């Protein structure tokens, strides 16, 4: 919207802009009566190196376009300055709402101030934006529960728990190693907290042993959720803590990309062949390459977060803002971004073991059986 560009430039110019633009869409406070075709939603996604963000971006774009909105979808290649620049540009080009999945949750406060000055509502998508009062809403999943589900899957895989939550038949002790996501991603902390709260009693009882001693999130974290970094850390762990013939029984991994790096390191060290069992490796996102690994019995499980539902929710929230309505939250307590508690809509998550691939992923149309078999999305 032209008026928005001017608004972003400052008060005096704004006054002239308002006079000059007449009935044109003004965005921010004035979008309620606008036709969708007059409105643009800026969608800023972190990276295309992971399928899930490609699927997220595609789903949000398609759903908004189906309602007639214009969409400016940008990927930032996991580069913080690129994302800042893309969001800046969305603001100056007159976006009416911003939907942002941040690379670094603390790096966008300048952009959010500019968005607030131009009265553009900001929706944090899956990753909370921290350190700014200008985050208007948060759509995500129950991230603490993701961590609990990952830890439970690890315990089930080891036989310490049954799927129904009751006690398993195994007694251990088992050697496990722990991985966490990127420290600048708020979610990484929720995942790790949920997992560690669940694993702690087993660690305290000596049933689970972390030979490396690396049990703090700072020690377990993988910057930018990079697969290669996870592979390297797993290799280092094997060298430093398992070169005496000891074996790894399980690895807590918070994301499928990391899981694949971890699995590669384990396979290179001889696990999963010649009678050496592949450790129980968890995951998240039901990425297609990992769905295949689960189907093939290599990866234990993943946590499925239906990005179609998340995209749908983001659209509902964006539309509410455009119509000047209060979006409906189902959590107004949990997501404190350091400045305020951000009203949130959290979706449920589902653990997927091999047997769940068909009913959960295939029958719902998330992946086809052929894609799972090939480990590749058809596109
Ligand atoms: C997190 C997200 C996870 C995973 C990870 C790496 O923010 O919640 O589902 O996608 O990023 O991309």
Boltz pocket constraint, residues with backbone or C-beta under 6 A from the ligand:
constraints:
  - pocket:
      binder: B
      contacts: [[A, 50], [A, 52], [A, 126], [A, 127], [A, 181], [A, 185], [A, 187], [A, 188], [A, 225], [A, 254], [A, 255], [A, 284], [A, 285], [A, 305]]
      max_distance: 6.0
